[in-house]
Amino acid sequence: MITAQSKYVWYKDLDRYQWFVVGVASVGWMFDTMAQQLFNLARVPALRDLMGGNASASAVSEQAGDATMVAAAGPFTLGELTSRMFSHEAEPMRYAGVAMCLVFLVGLAALPFAPETKGQPLPE
């Protein structure tokens, strides 16, 4: 039996800072899920353009599945790398290790799009 005194309302004990953290986390989650939905919406048309207008629907669908697999494997790989490489470190060093891995992986992902300079420095 629930009485009026045994009914606990957890959110009344939160102070301003804790509400701010809940709000920022909620907005971050909202933008993350929005980005995933934008990926889902743009995936097939982008692959159709990349593969050419004469690509079959089954080939585009297969490549879309592969693109989704790669997009899902990236965060998993980052989590595995950082948990194995920096698990013995203190918490701030783990965060620094995650940041270093992110920079490295983004650099690897951007490498195919780097301009060819043929040994010359990039123009300023």
JOSULMO-V98863 format. One record per residue. N is the residue number from 0. SS is DSSP state (2 for helix, 1 for strand, 0 for the rest). PHI is phi in degrees with one decimal (NA if undefined). Layout:
((N | SS | PHI) (N | SS | PHI))
//
This chain:
((0 | 0 | NA) (1 | 0 | -97.8) (2 | 0 | -103.4) (3 | 0 | -65.8) (4 | 0 | -78.2) (5 | 0 | -82.8) (6 | 0 | -80.9) (7 | 0 | -105.0) (8 | 0 | -110.2) (9 | 2 | -67.8) (10 | 2 | -74.7) (11 | 2 | -76.8) (12 | 2 | -90.6) (13 | 0 | -81.7) (14 | 0 | -91.2) (15 | 2 | -62.0) (16 | 2 | -63.9) (17 | 2 | -65.6) (18 | 2 | -65.6) (19 | 2 | -62.2) (20 | 2 | -63.6) (21 | 2 | -61.4) (22 | 2 | -65.3) (23 | 2 | -64.8) (24 | 2 | -64.1) (25 | 2 | -66.3) (26 | 2 | -66.6) (27 | 2 | -61.9) (28 | 2 | -64.2) (29 | 2 | -62.7) (30 | 2 | -68.0) (31 | 2 | -64.6) (32 | 2 | -68.7) (33 | 2 | -65.3) (34 | 2 | -64.4) (35 | 2 | -64.4) (36 | 2 | -69.8) (37 | 2 | -63.8) (38 | 2 | -61.0) (39 | 2 | -63.7) (40 | 2 | -71.7) (41 | 2 | -91.4) (42 | 2 | -60.5) (43 | 2 | -67.6) (44 | 2 | -61.7) (45 | 2 | -66.5) (46 | 2 | -67.3) (47 | 2 | -62.6) (48 | 2 | -67.3) (49 | 2 | -67.6) (50 | 2 | -85.1) (51 | 0 | 96.7) (52 | 0 | -68.9) (53 | 0 | -94.6) (54 | 0 | -72.9) (55 | 0 | -73.3) (56 | 2 | -63.8) (57 | 2 | -69.9) (58 | 2 | -67.7) (59 | 2 | -64.6) (60 | 2 | -63.4) (61 | 2 | -64.1) (62 | 2 | -67.2) (63 | 2 | -64.4) (64 | 2 | -64.1) (65 | 2 | -64.6) (66 | 2 | -63.4) (67 | 2 | -65.2) (68 | 2 | -62.6) (69 | 2 | -65.1) (70 | 2 | -64.9) (71 | 2 | -80.5) (72 | 2 | -75.5) (73 | 2 | -60.7) (74 | 2 | -62.1) (75 | 2 | -62.9) (76 | 2 | -63.4) (77 | 2 | -61.7) (78 | 2 | -62.8) (79 | 2 | -65.1) (80 | 2 | -59.2) (81 | 2 | -70.4) (82 | 2 | -70.0) (83 | 2 | -82.2) (84 | 2 | -79.5) (85 | 0 | -119.3) (86 | 0 | -70.1) (87 | 0 | -87.9) (88 | 0 | -88.1) (89 | 0 | -69.6) (90 | 2 | -57.9) (91 | 2 | -61.5) (92 | 2 | -70.6) (93 | 2 | -63.3) (94 | 2 | -63.9) (95 | 2 | -64.9) (96 | 2 | -64.9) (97 | 2 | -62.7) (98 | 2 | -62.7) (99 | 2 | -64.3) (100 | 2 | -64.0) (101 | 2 | -62.1) (102 | 2 | -61.9) (103 | 2 | -62.6) (104 | 2 | -68.0) (105 | 2 | -66.6) (106 | 2 | -62.5) (107 | 2 | -64.5) (108 | 2 | -69.3) (109 | 2 | -85.2) (110 | 2 | -57.0) (111 | 0 | -63.3) (112 | 0 | -95.6) (113 | 0 | -68.0) (114 | 0 | -72.0) (115 | 0 | -80.9) (116 | 0 | -109.9) (117 | 0 | 53.2) (118 | 0 | 82.9) (119 | 0 | -95.6) (120 | 0 | -69.2) (121 | 0 | -66.7) (122 | 0 | -68.1) (123 | 0 | -100.9))
//
